[in-house]
Amino acid sequence: MFAVHLLAFHFTKLKEDQIKKVDRYLYQLRLSDDVLLDVTARFQAEMVKGLGRDTNPTAAVKMLPSFVRSLPDGSEKGDFLAVDLGGSQFRAHQVKVFDDGKQSSQLESKFYPTPKEVTQGNGAELFDYIADCLSDFMETKNLKHKKLPLGFTFSFPCKQTKLEEGVLLAWTKHFRVRGVQDTDVVSSLRRALQKHQASFVPAGAEPQNVLLGNHLLDIDVDVLALVNDTVGTMMTCGYDDQRCEVGLIIGTGTNACYMEEMRHISLVEGDEGRMCINTEWGAFGDDGALDDLRTEFDRELDLGSLNPGKQLFEKMISSLYLGELVRLILLKMTKEGLLFNGKVSTALLTKDKIEMRHVSAMEKYKEGLSNTKEILTELNLFPSEEDCVAVQHVCTIVSFRSANLCAAALAAILTRLRENKKLLRMRTTVGIDGGLYKTHPKYAKRLHKVVRRLVPTCDVRFLLSESGSGRGAAMVTAVARRLATQRRRLDAVLAPFLLPPGTLCEVRDKMRAELEYGLKRETQAQATVKMLPTYVCGTPDGTEKGKFLALDLGGTNFRVLLVKIKSRRRRSVQMYNKIFAIPLEIMQGTGEELFDHIVQCIADFLEYMGIKGARLPLGFTFSFPCRQASIDKGTLVGWTKGFKATDCEGEDVVDMLREAIRRRNEFDLDIVAVVNDTVGTMMTCGYEDPNCEIGLIAGTGTNVCYMEDMKNIEIVEGNEGKMCINTEWGAFGDNGCIDYIRTKYDREVDEGSLNPGKQRYEKMTSGMYLGEIVRQILIDLTKQGLLFRGHISESLRKKGIFETKFLSQIESDRLALLQVRRILQQLGLDSTCEDSIIVKEVCGAVSRRAARLCGAGLAAVVEKKRENRGVERLQITVGVDGTLYKLHPHFSRILQETVKELAPQCDVTFMLSEDGSGKGAALITAVAKRLHNVGQK
C-alpha cells in the first residue's frame, strides 16, 4: 500500500515539475487579467477606428456594415432557401418558418464537397458550381415550380452597400478563387443562376462531375440577402432569444458581429435605428497592435501560412491554426532536448500534421494521459509519461490563450453595447457557433468564465446556434422580407401625409380665395375664414408710454400683467405678471362663473401689486374667434381649445367682463381694447421691427393676422389707411374645400373632438391635435401588426395620452432611439428599437405635414400683401409665437422653406415674439390710446 502511495506521489510530483517547466517555457502565452483588459481596450479603440468614415481605410478591424437592421421578432413565416459557401463543404438548405406562436422552424439540408479546382479555380466556375448544386437541391426537394427567396451565406470579408450586394475584400481560409475579389458576389451568383444550364444528375454522380450540362432547367429564386455566417449565427439565436444581439464564430475561422447604433456608423447614411456590424476581427493586430503579445511561434506560423501578415488575431485563436501552433512549440522543445529525448520525428517536421482534433483529444483530462499517449504514438513520437504530461499542458496553454483572447475581444463588444444603451448593468445573449467551441472539452467553459470576469457588469447568456449559416441566412432573408412588407404598408399609411408641391400650391390658392371671400360683404357671411376686423389701425411708432394692465385668456392658464412702457431714447417695456389656473369645471361651466373667476384673479393681482385704487387702461387678450364692432367690443363667434362655457357665444366679452367687475364692486378699469393673441404677437414684433405687418401663432391653436388696406375690407366703412385683420384661419376647410387632403385619421380626431366639423385646418396643423393624430395612426399600425407586436395597450387606447410635446422630444435630432424608447415606456408603450423608429417616422410625417400646410397658408397671406403693395418683390417680417414653432425641432425650418417655395417673390423674415398676448395687448392698448388722443386733438 505504501508503495502505491509512493508511486502516486512520484507521478504527481513528476507532473507538477513538467507543468512548471512548460509554464516557464511558454510564459509568453499565459496572459494575466490585466493584459486581457488591455487587449479589450485595444480592441475597443480598433472598433471606433473601423466605424469612422475617415479612419476606416487604415483600420485593421474593418467593422463592415451588414445592412441587417433588425432581429427576428417572431412574426416571420414562410419557405426560404439558403446556400452556404465558406467551409469545407458547400451546403444548400430549405427552411420553413412557422407562424404557430411557438417560433418554430424546420431545416432540411444537403451537403456538397468543394473540390480544390472550385475553391482555387476561377470565379465563373465557382458560381456555376453553386448554381448546379442549388439546382440539384431544388430538384431533390421538388422546389423547381416555386419562386422562393434565397439568402446567400458567404463567409468571407465583404463590403456591403445593400443587404443584397457585397464586394469581396479578400479570400480567407483555403479559398483562392481568381477574378472574384473586388466584385459583387451577389451579381456573380445571379448571373450564374440566369445562364444556368444543368443536366439531371445521374444516380450516384456528384454535381462537380456535371458542372455544365445541356438540359435547360430554370432556377427561379430571388436573392434577397448576402449574409456572413457570423451574422447568420446571431440571427438564428435571435429567433429563439430576442436578447441575442451578438454573434460569435470560433472554429476553423473566427469572427464576431453585434447590433450597433446607426448614429455611430459613419460609413452608412442615416442615424436611426441599429445595424449589425460584421467586425471581421480576425484581422485585429494586422497593423501591429498585438505585436507585443505575439510569440516567436506565432510569427513562424504566420510566415508559413497562405496569407503572411494577415488575419493575425485569427491565427492566434482559431482551430485552423492551433494544431500547427502546438506542432511548432513541440518541435522547438524537442530540438532543445526537452521532449522525446531530443529525437525529432517526421511528424514534427511535417506542417499541419498535428490538427485541432488532436489537441482537443489530448486535453480530455478525465481520460488521463491515455489519449495523449495514443495520439503521439500514432505520430511516431513514442512519448514517455513525462512527455505526455508536457504535451498535454502545451495543448492546454495554447487553447487557453485562444479562449482568453477571444474573451477579451468579446468583452470589448459587450462593453460597447452596454455603453450604447447607457446601462449600469446589462443582460444580453451571445449566439455562438464553431467547431472549437462545440467540440473542445474545456473551451466553452473557459470562455464563459473569462468573459464574466472581464465584464462583471454584463449578465451574459451563451446560446449555441443550430446551423447559423443556413437557418441564419433564411432568418436574415425572412426579416428582410418582413421589413420590406412592413415598409410598403407603412409607406401606404403615411403617403397621404406627404403632400407634393402641386397639392401645396392648390392649398395656397384655396386659402387665398377664402381670404377674399371673408373680406367681401356679399360672401363674408358664408365664408369659413371669417377675416374679422380688429379695429387695430396702426402699429407702434415708439412714442407709446405709460402704465397698462393686460389680461391674457387663451388656454388652461390665465395671466394678469402690469406693463410699463417708456418711449423715445429710454424706450423699454417692463412687465410684471401673475399666472392663475382655470379649472376644467370653470372652462366648461357657465359664462358668469368664468368671468367671475377672471375678476377674482384680477383682484388678487391688483392687491398683490398694490394698485387696487388706480383706474388703468386695460387690454384684454381673448384668444378666441370674435366679431368686433369696435376696438373695445368683441362678440364671441365660438369657443375653441376645449372651452365650452355656456351663455357666451354671441355675447360681447367686454360687456361680460365689465358686468363681472360691477358685480364684485371692488375696483374699476378702463377697458380700451379686446385683443386677439395673434394681433398681440404682430404688435410685439412691430414694436421692434416696423416692417412687421403679419402675426402668426403656431402652438396649441393656429391663426394669422395681417395689416389689410381699408379699401379691401368691404365689411367696414372707410377706404383710408389700414386695419389688422384677424383671419381666424383655423376654420379653413370647414366648407369641405380641403377634404381631399384629409385622412381617415384626421376624420377620427375631428369626430372625437369637442367641435366636430369645425376648425378643420387647425386640427391638421396645431399642437392640440397633432399628438392625437399620431395616436390614431399608431393604433392602426398596431392593428396591422406593424407596431408593438400587434398588441394595443390600455395606454394607447387613452385619448390625449400622446401630447404634442412628446412629438417634439421624439423628433429631436439629439435624442437617441434608446431615449425615444424611454419616452414611449413612460407612456406605457413597451417598444422595441424598430417600434421606436416607426413611431419617430410617424411623428415626423404628421408634424412635417402640419408645417407644410401652415407654410402654404402663410404663402397665400404674404402673396396678398405683395399684390396689395403692387411691388415685384416684397420684403416683410412675420411675428411668430407658439410652442409648436418655438419648441419643435423641425417645424419652424420646414414652415419657412415652404413659404419660400410657394411665395418665391417674397423675402420673409421671421421674428420670434416675446409675450405677444401680454406685452402685445399692452402695446395695442397704448397705440389705441395714442390714436384716440390724436383724433381728439
Buried (B, 14 or more C-beta within 10 A) or exposed (E): EEEEEEEEEEEEEBBEEBBEBBEEBBEBBEBEEEBBBBBBBBBBBBBBBBBBEEEBEEBBBBBBBBBBBBBBBBBBBBBBBBBBBBBEEBBBBBBBBEEEEEBEBEBEBBEBEBEEEBBBBBBBBBBBBBBBBBBBBBBEBEBEEEEBBBBBBBBBBBBBEEBBBBBBBBBBBBBBBEEBBEEBBBBBBBBBBEEBBBBEBEEEEEBBEBBEBEEEBEBEBEBBBBBBBBBBBBBBBBBBBBBBBBBBBBBBBBBBBBBBBBBBBBBBEEBBBBBBBBBBBBBBBBBEBBEEBBBEBBBBBBEEBEBEEBBBBBBBBBBBBBBBBBBBBBBBBBEEEBBBEEEBBEBBEEEEBBBBBBBBBBBBEEEEBEBBBBBBEEBEBEBBBBBBBBBBBBBBBBBBBBBBBBBBBBBBBBBBBBEBBEBEEBEBBBBBBBBBBBBBBBBBEBBBEBBBEBBEEBEBBBBBBBBBBBBBBBBBBBBBBBBEEBEEBBEEBBEBBEBEEEBBBBBBBBBBBBBBBBBBEEEBEEBBBBBBBBBBBBBBEEEBBBBBBBBBBBBEEBBBBBBBBEBEEEBEBEBEBBEBEBEEEBBBBEBBBBBBBBBBBBBEBBEEBEBEEBEBBBBBBBBBBBBBEEBBBBBBBBBBBBBEBEEBBEBBBBBBBBBBBEEEEEBEBEBBBBBBBBBBBBBBBBBBBEBBBBBBBBBBBBBBBBBBBBEBBEBBEEEEEBBBBBBBBBBBBBBEBBEEBBBEBBBBBBEEBEBEEBBBBBBBBBBBBBBBBBBBBBBBBBEBBBBBBEEEBEBBEEEEBBBBBBBBBBBBEEBBBBBBBBBBEEBEBBBBBBBBBBBBBBBBBBBBBBBBBBBBBBBBBBBBBBEBEEEEEBEBBBBBBBBBBBBBBBBBEBBBEBBBBBBEEBEBBBBBBBBBBBBBBBBBBBBBBBBEEEEEE
